[in-house]
């Protein structure tokens, strides 16, 4: 089996990598690890949609993977999601992709610049349906995670007015900086994929004293290790 694990920064998955034997460092962004009878390529894209789209698109163009996983941290709008908890993002979008019209915002779909139901979109959202026919990979642990909706932004919010505005534009449980780019690439290529994120903070006026970053990283890497070694990998 051949897997690709995608993260914006190595910080987010370092505890997981420390448990795996390194086979080869192919480039600044790509390394190959080994576990039992499987290989795991690790792609560190850098932060944001632009580098994530470029590096992932380049990698998928030349390689076949049985499963691609995006792992990272995120802030949540949903106060019922405990800080430190790990979730399975099943939908994502870029709500700010469009144009201002006075006090109104028009999405690229409302502007007629894109069809909201042209693949990989469904009603303007990126919905992960790639696992429906996947039978060769045991995803029992992943399927037990809470399923949530995400938005992807270039700017992580820490301003009350900005937070209120984005919540009017899209219904979402969490916010990341790469998720929609990840889904767009994988859904377009029809590669089985999962986006897993650990909740480090509430999306609120920025106060890092309220964050649970260490707990989020600990739980994210535990889920990665337990699922990939005990359930996904043979």
N, CA, C and O of each residue as an XYZ file, in Angstrom:
936
protein
N       0.845     -1.195      0.000
C       0.000      0.000      0.000
C       0.884      1.250      0.000
O       1.968      1.265      0.582
N       0.398      2.280     -0.658
C       1.166      3.510     -0.790
C       0.297      4.675     -0.321
O      -0.785      4.906     -0.860
N       0.776      5.406      0.683
C       0.012      6.481      1.292
C       0.752      7.796      1.177
O       1.982      7.828      1.127
N      -0.014      8.896      1.136
C       0.551     10.235      1.149
C      -0.062     11.002      2.311
O      -1.282     11.129      2.414
N       0.800     11.509      3.182
C       0.364     12.331      4.304
C       0.803     13.760      4.023
O       1.988     14.031      3.832
N      -0.167     14.671      4.000
C       0.076     16.063      3.645
C      -0.142     16.939      4.876
O      -1.165     16.832      5.552
N       0.828     17.803      5.158
C       0.700     18.761      6.260
C       1.299     20.085      5.824
O       2.199     20.123      4.985
N       0.797     21.169      6.395
C       1.345     22.482      6.063
C       2.732     22.660      6.656
O       3.622     23.214      6.011
N       2.917     22.186      7.894
C       4.196     22.327      8.582
C       4.576     20.992      9.213
O       3.710     20.195      9.575
N       5.866     20.762      9.339
C       6.330     19.512      9.944
C       6.013     19.474     11.427
O       5.895     18.397     12.011
N       5.872     20.657     12.050
C       5.521     20.727     13.471
C       4.261     19.936     13.775
O       4.164     19.296     14.823
N       3.289     19.975     12.858
C       1.989     19.366     13.123
C       2.044     17.840     13.165
O       1.191     17.215     13.795
N       3.030     17.230     12.506
C       3.071     15.765     12.446
C       4.405     15.178     12.912
O       4.654     13.987     12.726
N       5.263     16.004     13.514
C       6.584     15.513     13.909
C       6.524     14.320     14.863
O       7.282     13.371     14.663
N       5.662     14.313     15.892
C       5.624     13.140     16.787
C       5.307     11.843     16.048
O       5.829     10.786     16.400
N       4.464     11.917     15.036
C       4.150     10.750     14.215
C       5.369     10.307     13.420
O       5.687      9.119     13.372
N       6.046     11.259     12.799
C       7.205     10.926     11.979
C       8.337     10.337     12.808
O       9.094      9.499     12.319
N       8.457     10.769     14.053
C       9.534     10.271     14.904
C       9.423      8.773     15.184
O      10.383      8.152     15.642
N       8.258      8.195     14.911
C       8.050      6.763     15.153
C       8.285      5.914     13.909
O       8.231      4.686     13.972
N       8.545      6.566     12.780
C       8.689      5.838     11.524
C      10.130      5.886     11.023
O      10.806      6.901     11.188
N      10.605      4.806     10.418
C      11.940      4.831      9.820
C      11.930      5.598      8.491
O      11.087      5.358      7.626
N      12.869      6.508      8.352
C      12.997      7.287      7.131
C      13.706      6.465      6.064
O      14.783      5.921      6.307
N      13.106      6.376      4.890
C      13.740      5.693      3.759
C      14.561      6.655      2.911
O      15.693      6.359      2.530
N      13.960      7.826      2.620
C      14.630      8.739      1.693
C      14.043     10.136      1.831
O      12.825     10.303      1.887
N      14.914     11.135      1.884
C      14.469     12.522      1.811
C      14.620     12.968      0.367
O      15.731     13.213     -0.103
N      13.506     13.071     -0.330
C      13.538     13.317     -1.761
C      13.756     14.783     -2.108
O      14.374     15.100     -3.124
N      13.249     15.674     -1.264
C      13.399     17.106     -1.509
C      13.108     17.838     -0.213
O      12.862     17.223      0.825
N      13.138     19.158     -0.288
C      12.818     19.972      0.885
C      11.400     19.705      1.370
O      11.118     19.815      2.563
N      10.515     19.356      0.455
C       9.101     19.193      0.795
C       8.666     17.734      0.929
O       7.646     17.463      1.562
N       9.400     16.800      0.360
C       8.931     15.423      0.260
C       9.936     14.440      0.858
O      11.129     14.484      0.555
N       9.420     13.542      1.725
C      10.227     12.461      2.292
C       9.429     11.171      2.220
O       8.200     11.187      2.152
N      10.137     10.063      2.235
C       9.478      8.754      2.188
C       9.842      7.957      3.440
O      11.008      7.851      3.819
N       8.796      7.396      4.072
C       8.965      6.594      5.273
C       8.423      5.188      5.012
O       7.785      4.928      3.992
N       8.691      4.304      5.946
C       8.324      2.897      5.784
C       7.665      2.390      7.053
O       8.083      2.725      8.161
N       6.615      1.567      6.877
C       6.013      0.864      8.008
C       5.476     -0.473      7.502
O       4.614     -0.515      6.624
N       5.996     -1.566      8.067
C       5.599     -2.909      7.645
C       5.714     -3.026      6.128
O       6.799     -2.836      5.578
N       4.602     -3.339      5.437
C       4.652     -3.541      3.988
C       4.211     -2.315      3.198
O       3.911     -2.417      2.008
N       4.171     -1.166      3.846
C       3.668      0.037      3.188
C       4.703      1.145      3.179
O       5.588      1.206      4.032
N       4.569      2.022      2.188
C       5.374      3.235      2.149
C       4.460      4.431      2.412
O       3.300      4.456      2.001
N       5.015      5.411      3.103
C       4.267      6.619      3.427
C       5.077      7.808      2.951
O       6.137      8.102      3.505
N       4.589      8.494      1.933
C       5.219      9.731      1.489
C       4.690     10.875      2.344
O       3.487     10.976      2.589
N       5.593     11.728      2.793
C       5.229     12.876      3.616
C       5.479     14.141      2.812
O       6.610     14.415      2.411
N       4.425     14.909      2.577
C       4.516     16.141      1.803
C       4.253     17.328      2.723
O       3.143     17.490      3.231
N       5.269     18.156      2.937
C       5.134     19.374      3.729
C       5.011     20.527      2.744
O       5.987     20.914      2.102
N       3.805     21.073      2.631
C       3.521     22.019      1.560
C       3.902     23.454      1.881
O       4.176     24.236      0.971
N       3.925     23.815      3.162
C       3.964     25.217      3.542
C       2.545     25.692      3.802
O       1.577     25.041      3.409
N       2.433     26.831      4.466
C       1.134     27.326      4.928
C       0.383     28.041      3.809
O       0.959     28.839      3.071
N      -0.913     27.744      3.694
C      -1.770     28.468      2.770
C      -2.199     27.669      1.558
O      -1.614     26.635      1.234
N      -3.243     28.171      0.886
C      -3.830     27.477     -0.247
C      -2.898     27.391     -1.449
O      -2.863     26.366     -2.129
N      -2.148     28.447     -1.716
C      -1.317     28.485     -2.926
C      -0.228     27.415     -2.898
O      -0.151     26.618     -3.833
N       0.634     27.360     -1.846
C       1.640     26.290     -1.836
C       1.029     24.906     -1.709
O       1.558     23.947     -2.271
N      -0.083     24.782     -0.974
C      -0.729     23.473     -0.844
C      -1.207     22.974     -2.196
O      -1.004     21.809     -2.536
N      -1.841     23.850     -2.974
C      -2.345     23.454     -4.289
C      -1.207     23.071     -5.221
O      -1.298     22.071     -5.933
N      -0.139     23.855     -5.222
C       0.976     23.579     -6.128
C       1.655     22.251     -5.795
O       1.785     21.384     -6.659
N       2.083     22.097     -4.552
C       2.867     20.917     -4.196
C       2.027     19.635     -4.256
O       2.524     18.588     -4.671
N       0.762     19.716     -3.845
C      -0.075     18.519     -3.904
C      -0.416     18.167     -5.347
O      -0.378     16.995     -5.722
N      -0.747     19.164     -6.155
C      -1.035     18.890     -7.564
C       0.143     18.262     -8.277
O      -0.018     17.328     -9.063
N       1.319     18.774     -8.000
C       2.533     18.233     -8.601
C       2.755     16.787     -8.179
O       3.139     15.948     -8.995
N       2.513     16.496     -6.904
C       2.735     15.143     -6.408
C       1.716     14.155     -6.963
O       2.074     13.037     -7.333
N       0.466     14.555     -7.022
C      -0.572     13.652     -7.524
C      -0.430     13.396     -9.024
O      -0.859     12.355     -9.523
N       0.166     14.336     -9.733
C       0.314     14.174    -11.185
C       1.254     13.034    -11.541
O       1.133     12.436    -12.610
N       2.192     12.730    -10.649
C       3.185     11.726    -11.004
C       3.172     10.465    -10.180
O       4.027      9.599    -10.364
N       2.207     10.339     -9.259
C       2.212      9.189     -8.360
C       0.796      8.692     -8.099
O      -0.163      9.464     -8.097
N       0.690      7.390     -7.879
C      -0.586      6.797     -7.468
C      -0.551      6.514     -5.971
O       0.430      5.980     -5.453
N      -1.628      6.877     -5.283
C      -1.726      6.606     -3.851
C      -3.041      5.893     -3.546
O      -4.078      6.168     -4.150
N      -2.961      4.966     -2.585
C      -4.173      4.286     -2.128
C      -5.009      5.190     -1.235
O      -6.230      5.046     -1.166
N      -4.348      6.125     -0.550
C      -5.054      7.058      0.321
C      -4.171      8.278      0.536
O      -2.960      8.160      0.718
N      -4.802      9.465      0.511
C      -4.107     10.720      0.799
C      -4.763     11.346      2.023
O      -5.986     11.477      2.082
N      -3.948     11.731      2.996
C      -4.448     12.283      4.255
C      -3.884     13.676      4.457
O      -2.679     13.896      4.338
N      -4.752     14.596      4.759
C      -4.335     15.943      5.156
C      -4.525     16.053      6.668
O      -5.636     15.879      7.169
N      -3.447     16.339      7.391
C      -3.501     16.427      8.845
C      -3.004     17.790      9.295
O      -2.012     18.299      8.773
N      -3.690     18.382     10.263
C      -3.258     19.677     10.770
C      -4.129     20.138     11.908
O      -4.988     19.399     12.391
N      -3.905     21.366     12.335
C      -4.722     21.958     13.383
C      -5.680     22.967     12.765
O      -5.529     23.360     11.608
N      -6.664     23.380     13.552
C      -7.657     24.331     13.054
C      -8.323     25.022     14.231
O      -8.305     24.526     15.357
N      -8.911     26.178     13.946
C      -9.767     26.844     14.914
C     -11.209     26.493     14.632
O     -11.568     26.195     13.493
N     -12.040     26.527     15.664
C     -13.446     26.138     15.491
C     -14.399     27.273     15.828
O     -14.160     28.058     16.745
N     -15.486     27.342     15.066
C     -16.599     28.233     15.373
C     -17.599     27.546     16.308
O     -18.438     28.200     16.926
N     -17.493     26.223     16.400
C     -18.474     25.397     17.096
C     -18.013     25.137     18.526
O     -17.090     24.355     18.755
N     -18.650     25.788     19.475
C     -18.227     25.674     20.875
C     -18.515     24.305     21.474
O     -18.049     24.007     22.574
N     -19.271     23.470     20.776
C     -19.533     22.118     21.280
C     -18.378     21.169     20.967
O     -18.346     20.047     21.471
N     -17.432     21.611     20.138
C     -16.258     20.797     19.852
C     -15.170     21.138     20.870
O     -14.677     22.266     20.874
N     -14.787     20.205     21.724
C     -13.793     20.497     22.762
C     -12.438     20.841     22.165
O     -12.036     20.272     21.149
N     -11.745     21.762     22.791
C     -10.389     22.060     22.354
C      -9.529     20.822     22.541
O      -9.595     20.149     23.570
N      -8.725     20.536     21.534
C      -7.901     19.340     21.560
C      -8.518     18.159     20.841
O      -7.823     17.184     20.553
N      -9.821     18.224     20.543
C     -10.480     17.098     19.886
C     -10.079     17.024     18.418
O      -9.704     18.025     17.808
N     -10.168     15.815     17.866
C      -9.797     15.563     16.472
C     -11.063     15.276     15.675
O     -11.927     14.521     16.120
N     -11.170     15.882     14.494
C     -12.384     15.766     13.693
C     -12.042     15.369     12.260
O     -10.910     15.515     11.800
N     -13.054     14.866     11.581
C     -12.962     14.482     10.176
C     -13.721     15.521      9.355
O     -14.948     15.594      9.419
N     -12.989     16.319      8.587
C     -13.618     17.350      7.761
C     -14.143     16.693      6.488
O     -13.370     16.157      5.693
N     -15.443     16.738      6.303
C     -16.052     16.076      5.143
C     -16.461     17.055      4.046
O     -16.712     16.642      2.914
N     -16.531     18.343      4.365
C     -16.865     19.374      3.385
C     -15.976     20.585      3.614
O     -15.558     20.852      4.740
N     -15.688     21.317      2.542
C     -14.879     22.528      2.661
C     -15.253     23.488      1.542
O     -15.918     23.106      0.579
N     -14.823     24.731      1.676
C     -15.078     25.723      0.639
C     -14.192     26.932      0.882
O     -13.537     27.042      1.918
N     -14.183     27.847     -0.101
C     -13.470     29.126      0.037
C     -14.520     30.221     -0.080
O     -14.758     30.719     -1.180
N     -15.157     30.611      1.027
C     -16.306     31.511      0.943
C     -15.976     32.914      0.456
O     -16.868     33.619     -0.017
N     -14.713     33.342      0.559
C     -14.342     34.706      0.175
C     -13.884     34.817     -1.275
O     -13.397     35.867     -1.692
N     -14.035     33.756     -2.037
C     -13.618     33.791     -3.440
C     -14.745     34.414     -4.265
O     -15.744     33.761     -4.565
N     -14.570     35.684     -4.625
C     -15.615     36.397     -5.344
C     -15.314     37.871     -5.433
O     -14.157     38.265     -5.579
N     -16.358     38.702     -5.346
C     -16.181     40.147     -5.513
C     -17.135     40.903     -4.586
O     -18.229     40.437     -4.269
N     -16.684     42.077     -4.167
C     -17.549     42.969     -3.397
C     -18.389     43.810     -4.347
O     -17.910     44.264     -5.386
N     -19.642     44.007     -3.977
C     -20.567     44.847     -4.742
C     -21.222     45.794     -3.751
O     -22.326     45.543     -3.268
N     -20.522     46.891     -3.453
C     -21.000     47.763     -2.390
C     -20.904     47.037     -1.056
O     -19.828     46.583     -0.667
N     -22.021     46.928     -0.360
C     -22.052     46.227      0.919
C     -22.284     44.730      0.752
O     -22.246     43.979      1.727
N     -22.522     44.303     -0.470
C     -22.793     42.883     -0.720
C     -21.519     42.170     -1.143
O     -20.578     42.783     -1.647
N     -21.513     40.855     -0.925
C     -20.442     40.020     -1.460
C     -21.059     39.016     -2.408
O     -22.062     38.376     -2.090
N     -20.447     38.882     -3.581
C     -20.920     37.947     -4.592
C     -19.872     36.871     -4.802
O     -18.722     37.175     -5.119
N     -20.258     35.622     -4.629
C     -19.318     34.519     -4.832
C     -19.030     34.348     -6.315
O     -19.730     34.911     -7.158
N     -18.006     33.578     -6.633
C     -17.698     33.313     -8.041
C     -18.862     32.612     -8.736
O     -19.022     32.718     -9.952
N     -19.673     31.896     -7.960
C     -20.826     31.205     -8.542
C     -21.940     32.201     -8.846
O     -22.586     32.118     -9.891
N     -22.164     33.145     -7.927
C     -23.171     34.184     -8.162
C     -22.756     35.118     -9.292
O     -23.605     35.677     -9.985
N     -21.451     35.284     -9.474
C     -20.944     36.123    -10.562
C     -21.005     35.430    -11.915
O     -20.796     36.067    -12.948
N     -21.287     34.138    -11.917
C     -21.323     33.382    -13.159
C     -19.953     32.997    -13.672
O     -19.807     32.619    -14.834
N     -18.936     33.090    -12.807
C     -17.578     32.742    -13.217
C     -17.276     31.260    -13.035
O     -16.262     30.766    -13.529
N     -18.133     30.564    -12.343
C     -17.956     29.126    -12.144
C     -19.314     28.502    -11.897
O     -20.221     29.148    -11.373
N     -19.448     27.243    -12.277
C     -20.678     26.488    -12.091
C     -20.621     25.817    -10.728
O     -19.701     25.039    -10.475
N     -21.574     26.090     -9.840
C     -21.518     25.511     -8.494
C     -21.659     23.995     -8.463
O     -21.402     23.367     -7.436
N     -22.066     23.405     -9.583
C     -22.207     21.948     -9.628
C     -21.269     21.296    -10.633
O     -21.424     20.121    -10.965
N     -20.293     22.063    -11.117
C     -19.270     21.472    -11.982
C     -18.228     20.805    -11.097
O     -17.718     21.422    -10.162
N     -17.907     19.540    -11.389
C     -16.921     18.828    -10.555
C     -15.621     19.626    -10.432
O     -15.144     20.204    -11.409
N     -15.054     19.653     -9.222
C     -15.395     18.811     -8.069
C     -16.415     19.425     -7.117
O     -16.593     18.924     -6.007
N     -17.099     20.518     -7.535
C     -18.048     21.178     -6.646
C     -19.416     20.491     -6.650
O     -19.840     19.904     -7.646
N     -20.079     20.584     -5.514
C     -21.483     20.204     -5.372
C     -22.163     21.340     -4.624
O     -21.927     21.543     -3.434
N     -23.012     22.081     -5.336
C     -23.674     23.255     -4.767
C     -22.661     24.226     -4.168
O     -22.891     24.820     -3.115
N     -21.549     24.370     -4.854
C     -20.548     25.333     -4.447
C     -19.623     24.883     -3.335
O     -18.800     25.661     -2.852
N     -19.754     23.628     -2.928
C     -18.903     23.122     -1.847
C     -18.097     21.924     -2.346
O     -18.455     21.274     -3.328
N     -17.017     21.657     -1.649
C     -16.164     20.508     -1.952
C     -16.485     19.429     -0.930
O     -16.082     19.512      0.230
N     -17.220     18.410     -1.380
C     -17.719     17.363     -0.490
C     -16.940     16.081     -0.749
O     -16.880     15.596     -1.879
N     -16.353     15.547      0.292
C     -15.501     14.369      0.135
C     -16.347     13.103      0.005
O     -16.869     12.582      0.991
N     -16.470     12.623     -1.222
C     -17.192     11.377     -1.476
C     -16.243     10.291     -1.988
O     -16.690      9.285     -2.540
N     -14.942     10.490     -1.808
C     -13.958      9.583     -2.408
C     -13.831      8.265     -1.665
O     -13.228      7.325     -2.182
N     -14.385      8.176     -0.466
C     -14.211      6.965      0.330
C     -15.378      5.997      0.197
O     -15.349      4.902      0.758
N     -16.405      6.403     -0.545
C     -17.620      5.601     -0.622
C     -17.367      4.208     -1.192
O     -17.991      3.238     -0.762
N     -16.463      4.105     -2.150
C     -16.211      2.811     -2.798
C     -14.856      2.223     -2.391
O     -14.379      1.269     -3.005
N     -14.245      2.794     -1.355
C     -12.945      2.302     -0.913
C     -13.144      1.133      0.034
O     -13.666      1.302      1.136
N     -12.731     -0.049     -0.393
C     -12.933     -1.250      0.426
C     -11.619     -1.873      0.879
O     -11.614     -2.743      1.751
N     -10.506     -1.437      0.296
C      -9.225     -2.072      0.605
C      -8.545     -1.473      1.827
O      -7.513     -1.979      2.269
N      -9.112     -0.396      2.380
C      -8.506      0.287      3.506
C      -9.486      0.313      4.667
O     -10.637      0.720      4.505
N      -9.036     -0.117      5.828
C      -9.878     -0.116      7.023
C      -9.852      1.270      7.652
O      -8.824      1.704      8.171
N     -10.978      1.956      7.604
C     -11.056      3.327      8.113
C     -11.931      3.418      9.357
O     -12.511      4.468      9.635
N     -12.026      2.336     10.095
C     -12.941      2.279     11.239
C     -12.688      3.413     12.231
O     -13.632      4.069     12.671
N     -11.429      3.648     12.586
C     -11.138      4.681     13.576
C     -11.454      6.070     13.039
O     -11.983      6.910     13.767
N     -11.137      6.318     11.776
C     -11.414      7.624     11.188
C     -12.911      7.883     11.153
O     -13.357      9.000     11.414
N     -13.680      6.865     10.836
C     -15.126      7.046     10.728
C     -15.777      7.323     12.079
O     -16.915      7.790     12.127
N     -15.082      7.045     13.166
C     -15.612      7.325     14.503
C     -15.423      8.782     14.909
O     -16.022      9.241     15.881
N     -14.595      9.507     14.170
C     -14.368     10.916     14.495
C     -15.595     11.749     14.130
O     -16.306     11.415     13.181
N     -15.853     12.829     14.871
C     -16.951     13.728     14.496
C     -16.751     14.271     13.082
O     -15.647     14.683     12.725
N     -17.799     14.272     12.288
C     -17.734     14.817     10.941
C     -18.149     16.284     10.967
O     -19.191     16.632     11.523
N     -17.324     17.145     10.361
C     -17.568     18.582     10.417
C     -17.408     19.209      9.041
O     -16.876     18.601      8.112
N     -17.888     20.452      8.939
C     -17.736     21.248      7.723
C     -16.680     22.317      7.972
O     -16.613     22.900      9.054
N     -15.860     22.565      6.962
C     -14.798     23.554      7.104
C     -14.899     24.673      6.094
O     -15.589     24.562      5.080
N     -14.194     25.760      6.390
C     -13.928     26.800      5.407
C     -12.414     26.992      5.362
O     -11.714     26.722      6.337
N     -11.925     27.457      4.229
C     -10.499     27.706      4.063
C     -10.290     29.184      3.777
O     -10.956     29.767      2.922
N      -9.356     29.781      4.507
C      -9.140     31.223      4.440
C      -7.664     31.540      4.290
O      -6.807     30.763      4.710
N      -7.370     32.684      3.691
C      -6.004     33.179      3.649
C      -5.627     33.901      4.933
O      -4.446     34.016      5.261
N      -6.625     34.386      5.658
C      -6.395     35.095      6.909
C      -7.165     34.405      8.026
O      -8.389     34.294      7.964
N      -6.455     33.945      9.038
C      -7.120     33.349     10.194
C      -7.717     34.462     11.042
O      -7.036     35.431     11.377
N      -8.981     34.321     11.383
C      -9.711     35.420     11.991
C      -9.449     35.572     13.493
O      -9.350     34.597     14.239
N      -9.342     36.866     13.906
C      -9.207     37.187     15.315
C      -9.878     38.510     15.621
O      -9.501     39.203     16.566
N     -10.876     38.862     14.820
C     -11.589     40.121     14.934
C     -13.086     39.833     14.920
O     -13.578     39.128     14.039
N     -13.807     40.378     15.895
C     -15.220     40.027     16.065
C     -16.046     40.351     14.818
O     -16.904     39.563     14.422
N     -15.793     41.497     14.205
C     -16.557     41.893     13.013
C     -16.267     40.942     11.858
O     -17.179     40.525     11.145
N     -15.008     40.606     11.680
C     -14.624     39.694     10.601
C     -15.213     38.307     10.824
O     -15.653     37.656      9.876
N     -15.222     37.859     12.069
C     -15.779     36.541     12.390
C     -17.274     36.508     12.094
O     -17.778     35.545     11.516
N     -17.975     37.558     12.489
C     -19.425     37.614     12.237
C     -19.701     37.621     10.744
O     -20.653     36.989     10.287
N     -18.879     38.329      9.980
C     -19.094     38.425      8.533
C     -18.894     37.069      7.849
O     -19.688     36.676      6.994
N     -17.834     36.363      8.229
C     -17.576     35.079      7.570
C     -18.626     34.049      7.956
O     -18.934     33.162      7.160
N     -19.177     34.142      9.145
C     -20.201     33.187      9.560
C     -21.516     33.410      8.824
O     -22.338     32.500      8.722
N     -21.713     34.622      8.312
C     -22.884     34.884      7.478
C     -22.686     34.350      6.066
O     -23.656     34.057      5.368
N     -21.437     34.225      5.649
C     -21.122     33.812      4.281
C     -21.132     32.303      4.110
O     -21.402     31.808      3.015
N     -20.839     31.558      5.181
C     -20.755     30.099      5.045
C     -21.049     29.426      6.379
O     -20.656     29.911      7.440
N     -21.742     28.309      6.304
C     -21.984     27.490      7.494
C     -20.794     26.555      7.655
O     -20.502     25.748      6.773
N     -20.111     26.672      8.790
C     -18.905     25.865      8.981
C     -18.639     25.661     10.461
O     -19.032     26.465     11.306
N     -17.954     24.550     10.749
C     -17.549     24.254     12.118
C     -16.131     24.724     12.404
O     -15.798     25.035     13.548
N     -15.290     24.777     11.368
C     -13.896     25.152     11.614
C     -13.297     25.880     10.423
O     -13.867     25.931      9.333
N     -12.114     26.443     10.679
C     -11.410     27.241      9.688
C      -9.969     26.765      9.587
O      -9.289     26.598     10.599
N      -9.506     26.546      8.351
C      -8.101     26.197      8.113
C      -7.576     27.054      6.976
O      -8.290     27.901      6.440
N      -6.303     26.822      6.608
C      -5.695     27.607      5.537
C      -5.347     26.776      4.308
O      -4.829     27.307      3.326
N      -5.635     25.454      4.357
C      -5.266     24.584      3.234
C      -6.358     23.598      2.813
O      -6.262     23.015      1.734
N      -7.380     23.399      3.626
C      -8.310     22.294      3.422
C      -8.985     22.257      2.066
O      -9.065     21.195      1.448
N      -9.476     23.400      1.587
C     -10.183     23.413      0.308
C      -9.239     23.102     -0.851
O      -9.631     22.436     -1.809
N      -8.003     23.578     -0.769
C      -7.021     23.266     -1.821
C      -6.741     21.773     -1.856
O      -6.612     21.178     -2.926
N      -6.648     21.175     -0.675
C      -6.429     19.727     -0.578
C      -7.583     18.964     -1.213
O      -7.364     18.071     -2.031
N      -8.808     19.313     -0.841
C      -9.973     18.618     -1.397
C     -10.091     18.845     -2.898
O     -10.400     17.912     -3.639
N      -9.850     20.069     -3.358
C      -9.984     20.340     -4.791
C      -9.069     19.427     -5.597
O      -9.483     18.856     -6.606
N      -7.827     19.292     -5.149
C      -6.871     18.449     -5.879
C      -7.276     16.981     -5.834
O      -7.300     16.307     -6.864
N      -7.594     16.487     -4.642
C      -7.902     15.059     -4.502
C      -9.223     14.688     -5.160
O      -9.322     13.635     -5.791
N     -10.242     15.535     -5.024
C     -11.534     15.243     -5.641
C     -11.430     15.294     -7.164
O     -12.058     14.493     -7.856
N     -10.645     16.229     -7.684
C     -10.468     16.327     -9.130
C      -9.793     15.080     -9.680
O     -10.162     14.582    -10.743
N      -8.804     14.579     -8.950
C      -8.083     13.380     -9.380
C      -8.779     12.091     -8.956
O      -8.337     11.004     -9.329
N      -9.863     12.194     -8.180
C     -10.620     11.043     -7.678
C      -9.707     10.103     -6.887
O      -9.738      8.886     -7.069
N      -8.906     10.686     -6.018
C      -8.028      9.927     -5.129
C      -8.700      9.818     -3.769
O      -9.147     10.836     -3.241
N      -8.792      8.627     -3.174
C      -9.349      8.508     -1.827
C      -8.598      9.414     -0.854
O      -7.370      9.369     -0.777
N      -9.331     10.227     -0.119
C      -8.671     11.211      0.739
C      -9.442     11.431      2.027
O     -10.642     11.169      2.113
N      -8.719     11.919      3.022
C      -9.295     12.270      4.318
C      -8.625     13.546      4.794
O      -7.413     13.709      4.654
N      -9.420     14.454      5.361
C      -8.871     15.641      6.017
C      -9.152     15.530      7.512
O     -10.305     15.560      7.943
N      -8.081     15.402      8.296
C      -8.194     15.264      9.745
C      -7.597     16.505     10.399
O      -6.480     16.909     10.077
N      -8.345     17.103     11.314
C      -7.828     18.286     11.998
C      -8.114     18.214     13.498
O      -9.145     17.703     13.934
N      -7.170     18.741     14.266
C      -7.333     18.837     15.708
C      -7.629     20.288     16.066
O      -7.017     21.207     15.523
N      -8.564     20.483     16.977
C      -9.025     21.820     17.339
C      -8.085     22.436     18.374
O      -7.989     21.957     19.504
N      -7.404     23.487     17.980
C      -6.468     24.148     18.891
C      -7.082     25.337     19.613
O      -6.605     25.732     20.677
N      -8.152     25.918     19.035
C      -8.693     27.154     19.610
C     -10.076     27.453     19.055
O     -10.468     26.937     18.007
N     -10.800     28.285     19.766
C     -12.029     28.862     19.240
C     -11.657     29.996     18.297
O     -10.660     30.685     18.510
N     -12.454     30.186     17.263
C     -12.274     31.349     16.404
C     -12.942     32.520     17.117
O     -14.166     32.653     17.120
N     -12.121     33.349     17.710
C     -12.583     34.488     18.499
C     -11.484     35.546     18.471
O     -10.464     35.360     17.808
N     -11.680     36.641     19.178
C     -10.625     37.640     19.236
C      -9.366     36.974     19.773
O      -9.391     36.296     20.800
N      -8.268     37.179     19.059
C      -7.058     36.383     19.251
C      -6.494     36.532     20.670
O      -6.154     37.629     21.112
N      -6.407     35.398     21.364
C      -5.819     35.339     22.700
C      -5.242     33.935     22.870
O      -5.963     33.003     23.227
N      -3.951     33.788     22.614
C      -3.332     32.465     22.605
C      -3.283     31.829     23.989
O      -2.998     30.638     24.110
N      -3.555     32.601     25.025
C      -3.604     32.004     26.366
C      -4.796     31.064     26.512
O      -4.829     30.240     27.426
N      -5.779     31.184     25.609
C      -6.957     30.311     25.638
C      -6.770     29.067     24.761
O      -7.614     28.171     24.768
N      -5.693     29.014     24.025
C      -5.490     27.920     23.080
C      -5.035     26.647     23.784
O      -4.490     26.685     24.887
N      -5.273     25.515     23.116
C      -4.790     24.209     23.586
C      -3.982     23.567     22.456
O      -4.294     22.469     21.995
N      -2.942     24.273     22.026
C      -2.154     23.815     20.886
C      -1.443     22.502     21.173
O      -1.472     21.588     20.349
N      -0.808     22.400     22.328
C      -0.062     21.173     22.654
C      -0.982     19.964     22.735
O      -0.640     18.882     22.260
N      -2.155     20.155     23.341
C      -3.118     19.055     23.429
C      -3.609     18.660     22.042
O      -3.746     17.473     21.745
N      -3.875     19.658     21.188
C      -4.332     19.369     19.823
C      -3.290     18.574     19.054
O      -3.627     17.613     18.362
N      -2.026     18.968     19.170
C      -0.961     18.256     18.465
C      -0.800     16.836     19.002
O      -0.608     15.893     18.235
N      -0.877     16.694     20.306
C      -0.761     15.365     20.912
C      -1.858     14.442     20.412
O      -1.586     13.307     20.022
N      -3.103     14.925     20.420
C      -4.228     14.087     20.012
C      -4.222     13.810     18.509
O      -4.575     12.713     18.076
N      -3.822     14.802     17.717
C      -3.740     14.608     16.270
C      -2.759     13.502     15.931
O      -3.063     12.625     15.122
N      -1.589     13.536     16.541
C      -0.567     12.546     16.236
C      -0.919     11.170     16.787
O      -0.525     10.156     16.211
N      -1.652     11.122     17.887
C      -2.108      9.827     18.404
C      -3.099      9.188     17.438
O      -3.013      7.993     17.157
N      -4.043      9.985     16.928
C      -5.005      9.461     15.957
C      -4.288      8.995     14.698
O      -4.601      7.934     14.158
N      -3.331      9.782     14.233
C      -2.577      9.382     13.047
C      -1.879      8.045     13.272
O      -1.962      7.141     12.441
N      -1.200      7.933     14.395
C      -0.451      6.702     14.665
C      -1.383      5.509     14.845
O      -1.173      4.454     14.246
N      -2.402      5.677     15.665
C      -3.311      4.547     15.935
C      -4.034      4.103     14.682
O      -4.161      2.905     14.425
N      -4.515      5.074     13.889
C      -5.302      4.694     12.705
C      -4.419      4.154     11.599
O      -4.766      3.154     10.969
N      -3.300      4.782     11.350
C      -2.454      4.359     10.239
C      -1.729      3.047     10.522
O      -1.495      2.258      9.606
N      -1.380      2.813     11.754
C      -0.649      1.584     12.066
C      -1.562      0.422     12.443
O      -1.313     -0.717     12.048
N      -2.607      0.700     13.198
C      -3.454     -0.377     13.674
C      -4.640     -0.664     12.767
O      -5.177     -1.771     12.775
N      -5.055      0.344     11.975
C      -6.276      0.166     11.201
C      -6.081      0.332      9.701
O      -6.665     -0.417      8.917
N      -5.276      1.296      9.293
C      -5.128      1.533      7.859
C      -4.041      0.675      7.264
O      -4.253      0.005      6.254
N      -2.886      0.690      7.877
C      -1.772     -0.053      7.303
C      -1.838     -1.526      7.669
O      -2.259     -1.861      8.776
N      -1.440     -2.402      6.783
C      -1.491     -3.838      7.066
C      -0.417     -4.230      8.076
O      -0.307     -5.402      8.437
